[in-house]
Amino acid sequence: MFKPIIDVSTNKLLANLGEPDVKIIDIRPVDSYNGWQMQSEPRGGHIPKAKSLPAKWLKYLEWIEMILHRTRP
């Protein structure tokens, strides 16, 4: 059974980072996820354990299933 996908504030994200059921999906372009500075950000990269699923890929269901159903750490 799927749990709902929700947008969260930075504070809520930080408060829930250690929760085992929390999955973080980074929808930014892969270049941003990998740490390349795209728009003069102070730092680049992603939150540890976050998965990359760029918004432009959301129309491909198999990508969503691969990210959300993956059971390996």
mmJSON file of the N, C-alpha and C atoms, coordinates in Angstrom:
{"data_MODEL":{"atom_site":{
"group_PDB":["ATOM","ATOM","ATOM","ATOM","ATOM","ATOM","ATOM","ATOM","ATOM","ATOM","ATOM","ATOM","ATOM","ATOM","ATOM","ATOM","ATOM","ATOM","ATOM","ATOM","ATOM","ATOM","ATOM","ATOM","ATOM","ATOM","ATOM","ATOM","ATOM","ATOM","ATOM","ATOM","ATOM","ATOM","ATOM","ATOM","ATOM","ATOM","ATOM","ATOM","ATOM","ATOM","ATOM","ATOM","ATOM","ATOM","ATOM","ATOM","ATOM","ATOM","ATOM","ATOM","ATOM","ATOM","ATOM","ATOM","ATOM","ATOM","ATOM","ATOM","ATOM","ATOM","ATOM","ATOM","ATOM","ATOM","ATOM","ATOM","ATOM","ATOM","ATOM","ATOM","ATOM","ATOM","ATOM","ATOM","ATOM","ATOM","ATOM","ATOM","ATOM","ATOM","ATOM","ATOM","ATOM","ATOM","ATOM","ATOM","ATOM","ATOM","ATOM","ATOM","ATOM","ATOM","ATOM","ATOM","ATOM","ATOM","ATOM","ATOM","ATOM","ATOM","ATOM","ATOM","ATOM","ATOM","ATOM","ATOM","ATOM","ATOM","ATOM","ATOM","ATOM","ATOM","ATOM","ATOM","ATOM","ATOM","ATOM","ATOM","ATOM","ATOM","ATOM","ATOM","ATOM","ATOM","ATOM","ATOM","ATOM","ATOM","ATOM","ATOM","ATOM","ATOM","ATOM","ATOM","ATOM","ATOM","ATOM","ATOM","ATOM","ATOM","ATOM","ATOM","ATOM","ATOM","ATOM","ATOM","ATOM","ATOM","ATOM","ATOM","ATOM","ATOM","ATOM","ATOM","ATOM","ATOM","ATOM","ATOM","ATOM","ATOM","ATOM","ATOM","ATOM","ATOM","ATOM","ATOM","ATOM","ATOM","ATOM","ATOM","ATOM","ATOM","ATOM","ATOM","ATOM","ATOM","ATOM","ATOM","ATOM","ATOM","ATOM","ATOM","ATOM","ATOM","ATOM","ATOM","ATOM","ATOM","ATOM","ATOM","ATOM","ATOM","ATOM","ATOM","ATOM","ATOM","ATOM","ATOM","ATOM","ATOM","ATOM","ATOM","ATOM","ATOM","ATOM","ATOM","ATOM","ATOM","ATOM","ATOM","ATOM","ATOM","ATOM","ATOM","ATOM","ATOM","ATOM"],
"id":[1,2,3,4,5,6,7,8,9,10,11,12,13,14,15,16,17,18,19,20,21,22,23,24,25,26,27,28,29,30,31,32,33,34,35,36,37,38,39,40,41,42,43,44,45,46,47,48,49,50,51,52,53,54,55,56,57,58,59,60,61,62,63,64,65,66,67,68,69,70,71,72,73,74,75,76,77,78,79,80,81,82,83,84,85,86,87,88,89,90,91,92,93,94,95,96,97,98,99,100,101,102,103,104,105,106,107,108,109,110,111,112,113,114,115,116,117,118,119,120,121,122,123,124,125,126,127,128,129,130,131,132,133,134,135,136,137,138,139,140,141,142,143,144,145,146,147,148,149,150,151,152,153,154,155,156,157,158,159,160,161,162,163,164,165,166,167,168,169,170,171,172,173,174,175,176,177,178,179,180,181,182,183,184,185,186,187,188,189,190,191,192,193,194,195,196,197,198,199,200,201,202,203,204,205,206,207,208,209,210,211,212,213,214,215,216,217,218,219],
"type_symbol":["N","C","C","N","C","C","N","C","C","N","C","C","N","C","C","N","C","C","N","C","C","N","C","C","N","C","C","N","C","C","N","C","C","N","C","C","N","C","C","N","C","C","N","C","C","N","C","C","N","C","C","N","C","C","N","C","C","N","C","C","N","C","C","N","C","C","N","C","C","N","C","C","N","C","C","N","C","C","N","C","C","N","C","C","N","C","C","N","C","C","N","C","C","N","C","C","N","C","C","N","C","C","N","C","C","N","C","C","N","C","C","N","C","C","N","C","C","N","C","C","N","C","C","N","C","C","N","C","C","N","C","C","N","C","C","N","C","C","N","C","C","N","C","C","N","C","C","N","C","C","N","C","C","N","C","C","N","C","C","N","C","C","N","C","C","N","C","C","N","C","C","N","C","C","N","C","C","N","C","C","N","C","C","N","C","C","N","C","C","N","C","C","N","C","C","N","C","C","N","C","C","N","C","C","N","C","C","N","C","C","N","C","C","N","C","C","N","C","C"],
"label_atom_id":["N","CA","C","N","CA","C","N","CA","C","N","CA","C","N","CA","C","N","CA","C","N","CA","C","N","CA","C","N","CA","C","N","CA","C","N","CA","C","N","CA","C","N","CA","C","N","CA","C","N","CA","C","N","CA","C","N","CA","C","N","CA","C","N","CA","C","N","CA","C","N","CA","C","N","CA","C","N","CA","C","N","CA","C","N","CA","C","N","CA","C","N","CA","C","N","CA","C","N","CA","C","N","CA","C","N","CA","C","N","CA","C","N","CA","C","N","CA","C","N","CA","C","N","CA","C","N","CA","C","N","CA","C","N","CA","C","N","CA","C","N","CA","C","N","CA","C","N","CA","C","N","CA","C","N","CA","C","N","CA","C","N","CA","C","N","CA","C","N","CA","C","N","CA","C","N","CA","C","N","CA","C","N","CA","C","N","CA","C","N","CA","C","N","CA","C","N","CA","C","N","CA","C","N","CA","C","N","CA","C","N","CA","C","N","CA","C","N","CA","C","N","CA","C","N","CA","C","N","CA","C","N","CA","C","N","CA","C","N","CA","C","N","CA","C","N","CA","C","N","CA","C","N","CA","C"],
"label_alt_id":[null,null,null,null,null,null,null,null,null,null,null,null,null,null,null,null,null,null,null,null,null,null,null,null,null,null,null,null,null,null,null,null,null,null,null,null,null,null,null,null,null,null,null,null,null,null,null,null,null,null,null,null,null,null,null,null,null,null,null,null,null,null,null,null,null,null,null,null,null,null,null,null,null,null,null,null,null,null,null,null,null,null,null,null,null,null,null,null,null,null,null,null,null,null,null,null,null,null,null,null,null,null,null,null,null,null,null,null,null,null,null,null,null,null,null,null,null,null,null,null,null,null,null,null,null,null,null,null,null,null,null,null,null,null,null,null,null,null,null,null,null,null,null,null,null,null,null,null,null,null,null,null,null,null,null,null,null,null,null,null,null,null,null,null,null,null,null,null,null,null,null,null,null,null,null,null,null,null,null,null,null,null,null,null,null,null,null,null,null,null,null,null,null,null,null,null,null,null,null,null,null,null,null,null,null,null,null,null,null,null,null,null,null,null,null,null,null,null,null],
"label_comp_id":["MET","MET","MET","PHE","PHE","PHE","LYS","LYS","LYS","PRO","PRO","PRO","ILE","ILE","ILE","ILE","ILE","ILE","ASP","ASP","ASP","VAL","VAL","VAL","SER","SER","SER","THR","THR","THR","ASN","ASN","ASN","LYS","LYS","LYS","LEU","LEU","LEU","LEU","LEU","LEU","ALA","ALA","ALA","ASN","ASN","ASN","LEU","LEU","LEU","GLY","GLY","GLY","GLU","GLU","GLU","PRO","PRO","PRO","ASP","ASP","ASP","VAL","VAL","VAL","LYS","LYS","LYS","ILE","ILE","ILE","ILE","ILE","ILE","ASP","ASP","ASP","ILE","ILE","ILE","ARG","ARG","ARG","PRO","PRO","PRO","VAL","VAL","VAL","ASP","ASP","ASP","SER","SER","SER","TYR","TYR","TYR","ASN","ASN","ASN","GLY","GLY","GLY","TRP","TRP","TRP","GLN","GLN","GLN","MET","MET","MET","GLN","GLN","GLN","SER","SER","SER","GLU","GLU","GLU","PRO","PRO","PRO","ARG","ARG","ARG","GLY","GLY","GLY","GLY","GLY","GLY","HIS","HIS","HIS","ILE","ILE","ILE","PRO","PRO","PRO","LYS","LYS","LYS","ALA","ALA","ALA","LYS","LYS","LYS","SER","SER","SER","LEU","LEU","LEU","PRO","PRO","PRO","ALA","ALA","ALA","LYS","LYS","LYS","TRP","TRP","TRP","LEU","LEU","LEU","LYS","LYS","LYS","TYR","TYR","TYR","LEU","LEU","LEU","GLU","GLU","GLU","TRP","TRP","TRP","ILE","ILE","ILE","GLU","GLU","GLU","MET","MET","MET","ILE","ILE","ILE","LEU","LEU","LEU","HIS","HIS","HIS","ARG","ARG","ARG","THR","THR","THR","ARG","ARG","ARG","PRO","PRO","PRO"],
"label_asym_id":["A","A","A","A","A","A","A","A","A","A","A","A","A","A","A","A","A","A","A","A","A","A","A","A","A","A","A","A","A","A","A","A","A","A","A","A","A","A","A","A","A","A","A","A","A","A","A","A","A","A","A","A","A","A","A","A","A","A","A","A","A","A","A","A","A","A","A","A","A","A","A","A","A","A","A","A","A","A","A","A","A","A","A","A","A","A","A","A","A","A","A","A","A","A","A","A","A","A","A","A","A","A","A","A","A","A","A","A","A","A","A","A","A","A","A","A","A","A","A","A","A","A","A","A","A","A","A","A","A","A","A","A","A","A","A","A","A","A","A","A","A","A","A","A","A","A","A","A","A","A","A","A","A","A","A","A","A","A","A","A","A","A","A","A","A","A","A","A","A","A","A","A","A","A","A","A","A","A","A","A","A","A","A","A","A","A","A","A","A","A","A","A","A","A","A","A","A","A","A","A","A","A","A","A","A","A","A","A","A","A","A","A","A","A","A","A","A","A","A"],
"label_entity_id":["1","1","1","1","1","1","1","1","1","1","1","1","1","1","1","1","1","1","1","1","1","1","1","1","1","1","1","1","1","1","1","1","1","1","1","1","1","1","1","1","1","1","1","1","1","1","1","1","1","1","1","1","1","1","1","1","1","1","1","1","1","1","1","1","1","1","1","1","1","1","1","1","1","1","1","1","1","1","1","1","1","1","1","1","1","1","1","1","1","1","1","1","1","1","1","1","1","1","1","1","1","1","1","1","1","1","1","1","1","1","1","1","1","1","1","1","1","1","1","1","1","1","1","1","1","1","1","1","1","1","1","1","1","1","1","1","1","1","1","1","1","1","1","1","1","1","1","1","1","1","1","1","1","1","1","1","1","1","1","1","1","1","1","1","1","1","1","1","1","1","1","1","1","1","1","1","1","1","1","1","1","1","1","1","1","1","1","1","1","1","1","1","1","1","1","1","1","1","1","1","1","1","1","1","1","1","1","1","1","1","1","1","1","1","1","1","1","1","1"],
"label_seq_id":[1,1,1,2,2,2,3,3,3,4,4,4,5,5,5,6,6,6,7,7,7,8,8,8,9,9,9,10,10,10,11,11,11,12,12,12,13,13,13,14,14,14,15,15,15,16,16,16,17,17,17,18,18,18,19,19,19,20,20,20,21,21,21,22,22,22,23,23,23,24,24,24,25,25,25,26,26,26,27,27,27,28,28,28,29,29,29,30,30,30,31,31,31,32,32,32,33,33,33,34,34,34,35,35,35,36,36,36,37,37,37,38,38,38,39,39,39,40,40,40,41,41,41,42,42,42,43,43,43,44,44,44,45,45,45,46,46,46,47,47,47,48,48,48,49,49,49,50,50,50,51,51,51,52,52,52,53,53,53,54,54,54,55,55,55,56,56,56,57,57,57,58,58,58,59,59,59,60,60,60,61,61,61,62,62,62,63,63,63,64,64,64,65,65,65,66,66,66,67,67,67,68,68,68,69,69,69,70,70,70,71,71,71,72,72,72,73,73,73],
"pdbx_PDB_ins_code":[null,null,null,null,null,null,null,null,null,null,null,null,null,null,null,null,null,null,null,null,null,null,null,null,null,null,null,null,null,null,null,null,null,null,null,null,null,null,null,null,null,null,null,null,null,null,null,null,null,null,null,null,null,null,null,null,null,null,null,null,null,null,null,null,null,null,null,null,null,null,null,null,null,null,null,null,null,null,null,null,null,null,null,null,null,null,null,null,null,null,null,null,null,null,null,null,null,null,null,null,null,null,null,null,null,null,null,null,null,null,null,null,null,null,null,null,null,null,null,null,null,null,null,null,null,null,null,null,null,null,null,null,null,null,null,null,null,null,null,null,null,null,null,null,null,null,null,null,null,null,null,null,null,null,null,null,null,null,null,null,null,null,null,null,null,null,null,null,null,null,null,null,null,null,null,null,null,null,null,null,null,null,null,null,null,null,null,null,null,null,null,null,null,null,null,null,null,null,null,null,null,null,null,null,null,null,null,null,null,null,null,null,null,null,null,null,null,null,null],
"Cartn_x":[0.836,0.0,0.876,0.595,1.363,0.95,1.922,1.636,1.623,0.916,0.842,2.198,2.408,3.599,3.23,4.041,3.712,4.923,4.65,5.689,5.865,7.104,7.351,8.255,8.165,9.045,10.432,11.392,12.759,12.79,12.085,12.079,11.484,10.391,9.781,10.711,11.354,12.306,13.424,14.025,15.11,14.663,13.434,12.911,12.665,12.489,12.136,13.23,14.422,15.478,15.83,15.799,16.196,15.093,13.89,12.767,12.91,12.755,12.973,11.975,10.777,9.769,9.836,10.688,10.78,11.676,11.158,11.916,11.991,13.183,13.367,13.638,12.792,12.925,13.314,14.47,14.973,14.543,13.66,13.12,13.869,14.961,15.764,16.495,17.049,17.85,19.017,19.447,20.532,21.798,22.078,23.271,23.231,22.076,21.937,22.11,21.469,21.583,23.05,23.815,25.22,26.137,25.625,26.413,26.938,26.566,27.01,26.213,26.887,26.194,25.496,24.193,23.395,23.005,22.743,22.287,22.947,24.244,25.028,24.569,24.136,23.77,25.009,24.823,25.981,26.691,25.976,26.571,25.716,26.27,25.527,25.395,24.694,24.543,23.168,23.079,21.782,21.877,20.746,20.66,21.066,21.908,22.29,21.066,21.133,20.088,18.935,18.953,17.905,18.086,16.984,16.997,16.722,17.354,17.138,16.043,15.048,13.98,13.571,14.337,14.04,12.585,12.009,10.604,10.29,11.235,10.961,10.75,11.146,10.969,9.656,8.896,7.707,6.658,6.733,5.763,6.082,7.235,7.63,7.418,6.335,5.941,7.003,7.722,8.708,9.798,10.157,11.143,10.597,9.357,8.74,8.7,8.287,8.225,9.602,10.617,11.97,12.459,12.18,12.641,11.828,10.504,9.664,9.617,9.83,9.708,11.053,12.119,13.438,13.572,13.979,14.068,15.497,16.478,17.857,18.214,19.111,19.517,20.35],
"Cartn_y":[-1.182,0.0,1.238,2.165,3.396,4.362,5.033,6.163,7.384,8.437,9.604,10.277,10.854,11.655,13.087,13.717,15.071,15.987,17.266,18.288,18.638,18.888,19.238,20.46,21.136,22.277,21.771,22.647,22.284,21.811,22.507,22.108,20.726,20.428,19.099,18.027,18.316,17.379,17.077,18.104,17.913,17.107,17.33,16.617,15.141,14.776,13.394,12.626,13.189,12.544,11.148,10.901,9.596,8.549,8.908,7.971,6.907,5.626,4.56,4.552,5.065,5.052,6.274,7.225,8.442,8.194,8.505,8.419,9.813,10.227,11.558,11.424,12.049,12.049,13.46,13.582,14.865,15.014,15.982,16.125,17.166,17.68,18.639,17.921,18.669,18.031,17.241,16.207,15.35,16.154,17.157,17.973,18.626,19.101,19.689,18.624,17.477,16.354,15.954,15.951,15.549,16.626,17.815,18.845,19.954,19.964,21.047,22.303,23.406,24.652,25.126,25.243,25.593,27.069,27.647,29.037,29.752,29.589,30.241,29.835,28.587,28.105,28.123,28.301,28.321,26.967,25.89,24.551,23.685,22.591,21.704,20.32,19.482,18.101,17.794,16.64,16.166,15.694,15.503,14.979,13.509,13.056,11.637,10.72,9.674,8.657,9.132,10.379,10.861,10.17,9.928,9.338,10.434,10.328,11.301,10.802,11.628,11.353,12.699,13.187,14.5,14.608,15.76,15.986,15.635,15.842,15.539,14.049,13.189,11.734,11.213,12.074,11.612,10.967,11.214,10.602,9.132,8.664,7.276,6.47,5.753,5.046,4.082,3.401,2.425,3.081,4.333,5.022,5.239,5.658,5.88,4.573,3.499,2.211,1.754,1.976,1.552,2.302,3.57,4.37,4.063,4.045,3.889,2.475,1.463,0.088,-0.562,0.152,-0.407,-0.717,-1.917,-2.301,-2.33,-2.317,-2.33,-0.961,-0.876,0.417,1.199],
"Cartn_z":[0.0,0.0,0.0,-0.897,-0.974,0.116,0.669,1.539,0.632,1.021,0.137,-0.021,-1.174,-1.433,-1.094,-0.237,0.2,0.067,-0.091,-0.025,1.446,1.85,3.246,3.334,4.457,4.707,5.076,5.028,5.42,6.866,7.755,9.171,9.372,8.681,8.811,8.239,7.139,6.564,7.553,8.123,9.072,10.292,10.735,11.901,11.619,10.355,10.004,9.275,9.137,8.362,8.845,10.123,10.652,10.666,10.297,10.332,9.248,9.586,8.601,7.442,7.638,6.575,5.667,5.981,5.186,3.977,2.805,1.569,0.974,0.581,0.026,-1.464,-2.245,-3.694,-4.124,-4.736,-5.213,-6.667,-6.942,-8.293,-9.124,-8.582,-9.341,-10.472,-11.413,-12.469,-11.866,-12.558,-12.081,-11.789,-12.596,-12.358,-10.975,-10.557,-9.22,-8.146,-8.335,-7.395,-7.211,-8.293,-8.241,-7.668,-7.43,-6.775,-7.649,-8.911,-9.787,-9.452,-9.322,-9.039,-10.301,-10.221,-11.39,-11.41,-10.241,-10.179,-9.008,-8.874,-7.807,-6.405,-6.225,-4.906,-4.008,-2.698,-1.808,-1.732,-1.957,-2.003,-2.901,-3.339,-4.227,-3.639,-4.337,-3.912,-3.379,-2.739,-2.267,-0.816,-0.214,1.142,1.1,2.034,2.047,2.028,1.256,1.056,0.181,-0.267,-1.181,-2.527,-3.199,-4.539,-5.556,-6.695,-7.756,-8.693,-8.886,-9.846,-10.441,-11.425,-11.997,-12.451,-12.209,-12.534,-13.983,-14.894,-16.299,-16.544,-15.596,-15.756,-15.169,-14.498,-13.792,-14.695,-15.983,-16.89,-17.173,-16.75,-16.974,-15.697,-15.61,-14.403,-13.887,-14.786,-14.316,-13.47,-13.717,-12.886,-11.492,-11.396,-10.096,-9.313,-9.955,-9.268,-8.814,-9.626,-9.265,-8.021,-7.943,-6.809,-5.55,-5.658,-4.481,-3.923,-4.747,-4.287,-3.979,-4.156,-3.898,-2.405,-2.076,-0.672,-0.163,-1.056,-0.598,-0.055,0.958,1.513,0.534],
"occupancy":[1.0,1.0,1.0,1.0,1.0,1.0,1.0,1.0,1.0,1.0,1.0,1.0,1.0,1.0,1.0,1.0,1.0,1.0,1.0,1.0,1.0,1.0,1.0,1.0,1.0,1.0,1.0,1.0,1.0,1.0,1.0,1.0,1.0,1.0,1.0,1.0,1.0,1.0,1.0,1.0,1.0,1.0,1.0,1.0,1.0,1.0,1.0,1.0,1.0,1.0,1.0,1.0,1.0,1.0,1.0,1.0,1.0,1.0,1.0,1.0,1.0,1.0,1.0,1.0,1.0,1.0,1.0,1.0,1.0,1.0,1.0,1.0,1.0,1.0,1.0,1.0,1.0,1.0,1.0,1.0,1.0,1.0,1.0,1.0,1.0,1.0,1.0,1.0,1.0,1.0,1.0,1.0,1.0,1.0,1.0,1.0,1.0,1.0,1.0,1.0,1.0,1.0,1.0,1.0,1.0,1.0,1.0,1.0,1.0,1.0,1.0,1.0,1.0,1.0,1.0,1.0,1.0,1.0,1.0,1.0,1.0,1.0,1.0,1.0,1.0,1.0,1.0,1.0,1.0,1.0,1.0,1.0,1.0,1.0,1.0,1.0,1.0,1.0,1.0,1.0,1.0,1.0,1.0,1.0,1.0,1.0,1.0,1.0,1.0,1.0,1.0,1.0,1.0,1.0,1.0,1.0,1.0,1.0,1.0,1.0,1.0,1.0,1.0,1.0,1.0,1.0,1.0,1.0,1.0,1.0,1.0,1.0,1.0,1.0,1.0,1.0,1.0,1.0,1.0,1.0,1.0,1.0,1.0,1.0,1.0,1.0,1.0,1.0,1.0,1.0,1.0,1.0,1.0,1.0,1.0,1.0,1.0,1.0,1.0,1.0,1.0,1.0,1.0,1.0,1.0,1.0,1.0,1.0,1.0,1.0,1.0,1.0,1.0,1.0,1.0,1.0,1.0,1.0,1.0],
"B_iso_or_equiv":[0.0,0.0,0.0,0.0,0.0,0.0,0.0,0.0,0.0,0.0,0.0,0.0,0.0,0.0,0.0,0.0,0.0,0.0,0.0,0.0,0.0,0.0,0.0,0.0,0.0,0.0,0.0,0.0,0.0,0.0,0.0,0.0,0.0,0.0,0.0,0.0,0.0,0.0,0.0,0.0,0.0,0.0,0.0,0.0,0.0,0.0,0.0,0.0,0.0,0.0,0.0,0.0,0.0,0.0,0.0,0.0,0.0,0.0,0.0,0.0,0.0,0.0,0.0,0.0,0.0,0.0,0.0,0.0,0.0,0.0,0.0,0.0,0.0,0.0,0.0,0.0,0.0,0.0,0.0,0.0,0.0,0.0,0.0,0.0,0.0,0.0,0.0,0.0,0.0,0.0,0.0,0.0,0.0,0.0,0.0,0.0,0.0,0.0,0.0,0.0,0.0,0.0,0.0,0.0,0.0,0.0,0.0,0.0,0.0,0.0,0.0,0.0,0.0,0.0,0.0,0.0,0.0,0.0,0.0,0.0,0.0,0.0,0.0,0.0,0.0,0.0,0.0,0.0,0.0,0.0,0.0,0.0,0.0,0.0,0.0,0.0,0.0,0.0,0.0,0.0,0.0,0.0,0.0,0.0,0.0,0.0,0.0,0.0,0.0,0.0,0.0,0.0,0.0,0.0,0.0,0.0,0.0,0.0,0.0,0.0,0.0,0.0,0.0,0.0,0.0,0.0,0.0,0.0,0.0,0.0,0.0,0.0,0.0,0.0,0.0,0.0,0.0,0.0,0.0,0.0,0.0,0.0,0.0,0.0,0.0,0.0,0.0,0.0,0.0,0.0,0.0,0.0,0.0,0.0,0.0,0.0,0.0,0.0,0.0,0.0,0.0,0.0,0.0,0.0,0.0,0.0,0.0,0.0,0.0,0.0,0.0,0.0,0.0,0.0,0.0,0.0,0.0,0.0,0.0],
"pdbx_formal_charge":[null,null,null,null,null,null,null,null,null,null,null,null,null,null,null,null,null,null,null,null,null,null,null,null,null,null,null,null,null,null,null,null,null,null,null,null,null,null,null,null,null,null,null,null,null,null,null,null,null,null,null,null,null,null,null,null,null,null,null,null,null,null,null,null,null,null,null,null,null,null,null,null,null,null,null,null,null,null,null,null,null,null,null,null,null,null,null,null,null,null,null,null,null,null,null,null,null,null,null,null,null,null,null,null,null,null,null,null,null,null,null,null,null,null,null,null,null,null,null,null,null,null,null,null,null,null,null,null,null,null,null,null,null,null,null,null,null,null,null,null,null,null,null,null,null,null,null,null,null,null,null,null,null,null,null,null,null,null,null,null,null,null,null,null,null,null,null,null,null,null,null,null,null,null,null,null,null,null,null,null,null,null,null,null,null,null,null,null,null,null,null,null,null,null,null,null,null,null,null,null,null,null,null,null,null,null,null,null,null,null,null,null,null,null,null,null,null,null,null],
"auth_seq_id":[1,1,1,2,2,2,3,3,3,4,4,4,5,5,5,6,6,6,7,7,7,8,8,8,9,9,9,10,10,10,11,11,11,12,12,12,13,13,13,14,14,14,15,15,15,16,16,16,17,17,17,18,18,18,19,19,19,20,20,20,21,21,21,22,22,22,23,23,23,24,24,24,25,25,25,26,26,26,27,27,27,28,28,28,29,29,29,30,30,30,31,31,31,32,32,32,33,33,33,34,34,34,35,35,35,36,36,36,37,37,37,38,38,38,39,39,39,40,40,40,41,41,41,42,42,42,43,43,43,44,44,44,45,45,45,46,46,46,47,47,47,48,48,48,49,49,49,50,50,50,51,51,51,52,52,52,53,53,53,54,54,54,55,55,55,56,56,56,57,57,57,58,58,58,59,59,59,60,60,60,61,61,61,62,62,62,63,63,63,64,64,64,65,65,65,66,66,66,67,67,67,68,68,68,69,69,69,70,70,70,71,71,71,72,72,72,73,73,73],
"auth_comp_id":["MET","MET","MET","PHE","PHE","PHE","LYS","LYS","LYS","PRO","PRO","PRO","ILE","ILE","ILE","ILE","ILE","ILE","ASP","ASP","ASP","VAL","VAL","VAL","SER","SER","SER","THR","THR","THR","ASN","ASN","ASN","LYS","LYS","LYS","LEU","LEU","LEU","LEU","LEU","LEU","ALA","ALA","ALA","ASN","ASN","ASN","LEU","LEU","LEU","GLY","GLY","GLY","GLU","GLU","GLU","PRO","PRO","PRO","ASP","ASP","ASP","VAL","VAL","VAL","LYS","LYS","LYS","ILE","ILE","ILE","ILE","ILE","ILE","ASP","ASP","ASP","ILE","ILE","ILE","ARG","ARG","ARG","PRO","PRO","PRO","VAL","VAL","VAL","ASP","ASP","ASP","SER","SER","SER","TYR","TYR","TYR","ASN","ASN","ASN","GLY","GLY","GLY","TRP","TRP","TRP","GLN","GLN","GLN","MET","MET","MET","GLN","GLN","GLN","SER","SER","SER","GLU","GLU","GLU","PRO","PRO","PRO","ARG","ARG","ARG","GLY","GLY","GLY","GLY","GLY","GLY","HIS","HIS","HIS","ILE","ILE","ILE","PRO","PRO","PRO","LYS","LYS","LYS","ALA","ALA","ALA","LYS","LYS","LYS","SER","SER","SER","LEU","LEU","LEU","PRO","PRO","PRO","ALA","ALA","ALA","LYS","LYS","LYS","TRP","TRP","TRP","LEU","LEU","LEU","LYS","LYS","LYS","TYR","TYR","TYR","LEU","LEU","LEU","GLU","GLU","GLU","TRP","TRP","TRP","ILE","ILE","ILE","GLU","GLU","GLU","MET","MET","MET","ILE","ILE","ILE","LEU","LEU","LEU","HIS","HIS","HIS","ARG","ARG","ARG","THR","THR","THR","ARG","ARG","ARG","PRO","PRO","PRO"],
"auth_asym_id":["A","A","A","A","A","A","A","A","A","A","A","A","A","A","A","A","A","A","A","A","A","A","A","A","A","A","A","A","A","A","A","A","A","A","A","A","A","A","A","A","A","A","A","A","A","A","A","A","A","A","A","A","A","A","A","A","A","A","A","A","A","A","A","A","A","A","A","A","A","A","A","A","A","A","A","A","A","A","A","A","A","A","A","A","A","A","A","A","A","A","A","A","A","A","A","A","A","A","A","A","A","A","A","A","A","A","A","A","A","A","A","A","A","A","A","A","A","A","A","A","A","A","A","A","A","A","A","A","A","A","A","A","A","A","A","A","A","A","A","A","A","A","A","A","A","A","A","A","A","A","A","A","A","A","A","A","A","A","A","A","A","A","A","A","A","A","A","A","A","A","A","A","A","A","A","A","A","A","A","A","A","A","A","A","A","A","A","A","A","A","A","A","A","A","A","A","A","A","A","A","A","A","A","A","A","A","A","A","A","A","A","A","A","A","A","A","A","A","A"],
"auth_atom_id":["N","CA","C","N","CA","C","N","CA","C","N","CA","C","N","CA","C","N","CA","C","N","CA","C","N","CA","C","N","CA","C","N","CA","C","N","CA","C","N","CA","C","N","CA","C","N","CA","C","N","CA","C","N","CA","C","N","CA","C","N","CA","C","N","CA","C","N","CA","C","N","CA","C","N","CA","C","N","CA","C","N","CA","C","N","CA","C","N","CA","C","N","CA","C","N","CA","C","N","CA","C","N","CA","C","N","CA","C","N","CA","C","N","CA","C","N","CA","C","N","CA","C","N","CA","C","N","CA","C","N","CA","C","N","CA","C","N","CA","C","N","CA","C","N","CA","C","N","CA","C","N","CA","C","N","CA","C","N","CA","C","N","CA","C","N","CA","C","N","CA","C","N","CA","C","N","CA","C","N","CA","C","N","CA","C","N","CA","C","N","CA","C","N","CA","C","N","CA","C","N","CA","C","N","CA","C","N","CA","C","N","CA","C","N","CA","C","N","CA","C","N","CA","C","N","CA","C","N","CA","C","N","CA","C","N","CA","C","N","CA","C","N","CA","C","N","CA","C","N","CA","C","N","CA","C"],
"pdbx_PDB_model_num":[1,1,1,1,1,1,1,1,1,1,1,1,1,1,1,1,1,1,1,1,1,1,1,1,1,1,1,1,1,1,1,1,1,1,1,1,1,1,1,1,1,1,1,1,1,1,1,1,1,1,1,1,1,1,1,1,1,1,1,1,1,1,1,1,1,1,1,1,1,1,1,1,1,1,1,1,1,1,1,1,1,1,1,1,1,1,1,1,1,1,1,1,1,1,1,1,1,1,1,1,1,1,1,1,1,1,1,1,1,1,1,1,1,1,1,1,1,1,1,1,1,1,1,1,1,1,1,1,1,1,1,1,1,1,1,1,1,1,1,1,1,1,1,1,1,1,1,1,1,1,1,1,1,1,1,1,1,1,1,1,1,1,1,1,1,1,1,1,1,1,1,1,1,1,1,1,1,1,1,1,1,1,1,1,1,1,1,1,1,1,1,1,1,1,1,1,1,1,1,1,1,1,1,1,1,1,1,1,1,1,1,1,1,1,1,1,1,1,1]
}}}
